[in-house]
Amino acid sequence: MQHLLPALLIASLLAAAHIPAASAQQVLTRDALSGADYVVGRRAFQMRCSACHTLTEGGSDLTGPNLWQVTGSKAGSRGSFKYSPAMTGSDISWSADRLDRFLADPLKDIPGTSMAIPEGVPNPDRLALISFMMLETGGADWPKPELPRVIVDPDRSKPVAERFPSFWNHMMSNTTRYRMVTAGGELVFRAYFNADGSITSDHEKIRGFWRPDDRDFFCYALYGIPAKPDQLVECFPMVAMSIPRFAEQLWESKPVEGVQLYGGILPGRP
């Protein structure tokens, strides 16, 4: 999922001068950041950012770059990740306040950014999100809070429909649209994820199956695709799809060299 996301997503206490914006918060002081709700921030990251970004040291780039030690770094400068020209040319150094402005409205702040889901993060969540990201990427000088076991280790004995009801309803009630661009041309098809673990399609040959894994990732396989590759496997965090979003293109991936896959969600299904 691509650039989900958003991408997503960190900040520094050595803040650049705060630039007022209609939807921005007040200057994010250390006291405000260290007192933010870690659980709210984690949930916001999981739902809005985790499909495209990892936070840990040595974490992989996904459709967005890994964010480890992004605090104080220059925008568009992380490793070998291929950023949009808009991001690399922005001359931004990420601080808490600067990130706050960006997350309020990414497309307005950096026109041309290639975040997959460039929707703004609302005020109640942004402070907690930025604080969480600083803690998880080595950019905070305050300790991570102790969390109750039920938050750290959720009950996976319950079915997906109960643990992730918003995700379940979104995926099982709507249509997933794919556009696959290869050297041989372009293929557009629609897929339907079904509660029995199967995937059907509006194309007579394309079928598939899905399964959750022990990381709470939603993994699926499609086969019978009349193109090269003729099958693909992808995984993404279920919580990242918990916010209903509809558009022909919401994410982008690269299953193999020379192939771009674009995915989106359309409301309803036949």
C-alpha positions in Angstrom: 0.0 0.0 0.0 1.5 3.3 -1.1 3.4 6.4 -0.4 -1.7 4.2 2.8 -0.2 6.6 3.8 0.6 7.9 4.0 2.8 8.4 4.1 2.7 8.5 7.4 4.3 9.2 8.9 8.5 12.2 12.9 9.2 14.9 14.7 11.8 16.7 16.8 11.7 18.7 20.0 14.2 21.1 18.3 11.2 22.6 16.6 11.5 24.8 13.6 9.6 28.1 13.9 5.9 27.3 14.1 4.1 28.4 10.9 0.4 29.0 11.6 -2.2 27.0 9.8 -5.9 27.1 10.1 -6.0 23.5 11.4 -2.7 23.3 13.2 -2.4 22.9 16.9 -0.5 25.2 19.3 3.3 24.8 19.5 4.0 21.3 20.7 6.0 21.6 23.9 7.9 18.8 25.6 5.3 18.8 28.4 2.5 18.4 25.9 4.2 15.7 24.0 5.4 13.7 27.0 1.9 13.9 28.5 0.1 12.7 25.4 -1.9 9.5 25.4 0.3 6.7 24.1 -2.5 4.3 23.3 -4.4 7.0 21.3 -1.2 7.7 19.4 -0.5 4.1 18.7 -4.1 3.5 17.5 -3.8 6.5 15.2 -0.6 5.3 13.7 -1.9 1.7 13.2 -5.1 3.0 11.5 -3.6 5.7 9.4 0.1 5.0 8.9 1.1 1.4 9.5 0.1 0.1 6.0 2.9 2.2 4.5 5.5 2.9 7.2 7.6 1.0 9.8 9.1 2.6 12.9 11.8 0.3 14.3 15.5 0.4 13.7 16.3 -1.6 10.6 12.7 -1.8 9.6 11.8 -2.2 6.0 10.6 0.4 3.6 7.1 -0.4 2.5 5.2 1.9 0.2 6.5 4.7 2.4 9.9 4.9 4.0 11.0 3.5 7.4 10.8 6.3 10.0 13.5 5.3 12.5 15.4 8.4 13.8 13.4 10.6 11.4 13.5 13.3 14.2 15.4 16.3 12.9 16.0 14.7 9.5 15.5 16.4 6.2 12.4 15.5 4.3 13.0 13.1 1.4 16.5 12.1 2.6 16.0 8.7 4.2 18.2 6.0 2.6 17.4 4.7 -0.9 13.7 5.2 -0.7 12.3 6.8 -3.9 10.5 10.0 -2.7 8.3 12.2 -4.8 10.1 15.3 -6.3 7.7 17.4 -4.2 9.1 15.8 -1.0 12.8 15.9 -1.9 12.4 19.5 -3.1 10.6 20.7 0.0 13.7 21.7 2.1 11.8 20.7 5.3 13.5 19.4 8.5 11.0 17.4 10.5 10.2 18.8 13.9 7.1 18.2 16.1 5.5 21.5 15.0 6.5 21.0 11.3 5.1 17.5 11.3 1.9 18.8 12.9 1.4 21.2 10.1 2.1 18.5 7.5 -0.3 16.0 9.0 -3.1 18.5 9.3 -3.3 18.6 5.5 -0.5 16.8 3.6 -1.6 17.8 0.1 -2.0 21.5 1.0 1.3 21.6 2.8 3.3 19.8 0.2 1.4 19.8 -3.1 2.4 16.8 -5.2 3.3 14.5 -2.2 2.9 10.9 -3.2 1.4 9.7 0.1 -1.1 6.9 -0.7 -3.8 8.2 1.8 -3.0 11.9 2.1 -6.0 12.8 4.3 -5.5 15.1 7.2 -5.2 13.8 10.8 -7.7 15.5 13.1 -6.5 17.7 16.0 -7.4 15.3 18.8 -5.2 12.6 17.3 -2.2 14.5 16.0 -0.5 15.3 19.3 -0.8 11.7 20.4 0.4 10.4 17.0 3.4 12.6 17.0 4.3 11.8 20.6 3.9 8.0 19.8 6.1 8.3 16.8 8.9 10.1 18.6 8.9 7.4 21.3 9.0 4.6 18.8 11.7 6.2 16.5 14.2 7.2 19.1 13.3 10.9 19.1 11.9 11.3 22.6 13.7 11.9 25.9 10.9 10.6 28.1 10.1 6.9 28.9 7.6 4.8 27.1 4.6 4.1 29.4 3.8 0.6 30.8 0.8 -0.8 29.0 -1.9 -3.2 30.3 -1.4 -6.7 29.0 -4.8 -6.6 27.2 -3.4 -3.8 25.0 0.0 -5.3 24.4 -1.3 -8.8 23.8 -4.9 -8.8 22.5 -7.1 -11.9 22.6 -6.5 -13.6 19.3 -8.9 -16.4 20.0 -11.7 -14.2 18.9 -12.6 -14.1 15.2 -11.4 -11.3 13.0 -15.0 -10.0 12.6 -15.1 -9.3 16.4 -11.6 -7.9 16.8 -11.6 -5.7 13.8 -15.3 -5.1 13.0 -14.8 -1.9 11.0 -12.1 -3.6 8.9 -14.3 -6.7 8.4 -17.4 -4.7 7.3 -15.3 -2.6 5.0 -13.6 -5.5 3.2 -16.5 -7.9 3.2 -19.2 -5.5 2.0 -17.4 -3.5 -0.6 -15.5 -4.0 -3.9 -11.7 -3.9 -4.2 -10.5 -2.5 -7.6 -7.2 -3.3 -9.0 -5.2 -1.8 -11.9 -2.2 -3.7 -12.9 0.3 -2.0 -15.2 2.9 -4.2 -16.9 5.2 -4.0 -20.0 2.4 -5.9 -21.9 -0.3 -3.4 -21.0 -2.8 -2.6 -18.4 -5.4 -4.9 -16.7 -8.3 -3.6 -14.6 -10.4 -6.0 -12.5 -12.5 -6.1 -9.4 -12.2 -8.5 -6.5 -14.6 -9.5 -3.7 -13.3 -10.7 -0.4 -15.7 -13.2 1.1 -16.3 -14.2 4.7 -15.5 -17.9 3.9 -11.9 -17.0 3.1 -12.3 -17.0 -0.7 -11.8 -14.2 -3.2 -14.0 -14.0 -6.3 -13.6 -11.5 -9.2 -15.5 -10.0 -12.1 -12.9 -11.6 -14.3 -13.7 -15.2 -15.2 -10.3 -16.6 -14.4 -9.1 -14.6 -11.4 -9.7 -16.1 -8.0 -7.9 -16.2 -4.7 -8.0 -16.7 -0.9 -7.2 -14.8 2.2 -6.0 -15.6 5.8 -5.1 -13.5 8.9 -1.7 -14.2 10.3 -0.4 -14.1 13.9 0.7 -10.5 13.5 -2.9 -9.4 12.7 -1.9 -8.9 9.1 -4.4 -9.7 6.4 -2.7 -11.8 3.8 -4.2 -12.8 0.5 -3.3 -14.5 -2.8 -4.7 -13.9 -6.3 -4.1 -16.3 -9.1 -5.3 -16.9 -12.7 -4.3 -13.3 -13.6 -4.1 -13.0 -17.4 -0.8 -11.1 -17.2 2.8 -11.5 -15.8 2.9 -12.3 -13.0 -0.2 -14.5 -13.1 -0.4 -14.6 -9.4 0.5 -12.4 -6.4 0.6 -12.4 -2.6 0.3 -9.3 -0.4 -0.1 -8.6 3.3 -1.2 -5.5 5.2 -2.1 -4.7 8.8 -5.9 -5.2 9.3 -6.1 -2.1 11.6 -4.7 0.0 8.8 -7.9 -0.6 6.8 -10.2 0.2 9.8 -11.1 3.7 8.6 -13.5 3.3 5.6 -12.1 5.0 2.5 -13.4 4.9 -1.0 -11.5 5.8 -4.2 -10.4 4.0 -7.3 -6.8 4.3 -6.1 -5.9 4.2 -2.4 -2.6 2.4 -2.5 0.2 1.3 -4.8 2.6 -1.7 -4.7 5.3 -3.3 -6.8 4.8 -7.1 -6.7 7.7 -7.7 -9.1 10.2 -5.6 -11.0 8.5 -3.7 -13.9 5.0 -4.1 -12.5 2.9 -1.6 -10.7 -0.3 -2.6 -8.9 -2.8 0.1 -7.9 -5.7 -0.8 -5.5 -8.8 1.0 -4.3 -12.1 0.4 -2.6 -15.5 1.1 -4.3 -18.7 1.2 -2.2 -20.9 -1.9 -2.3 -20.7 -4.9 -4.6 -22.9 -6.7 -7.1 
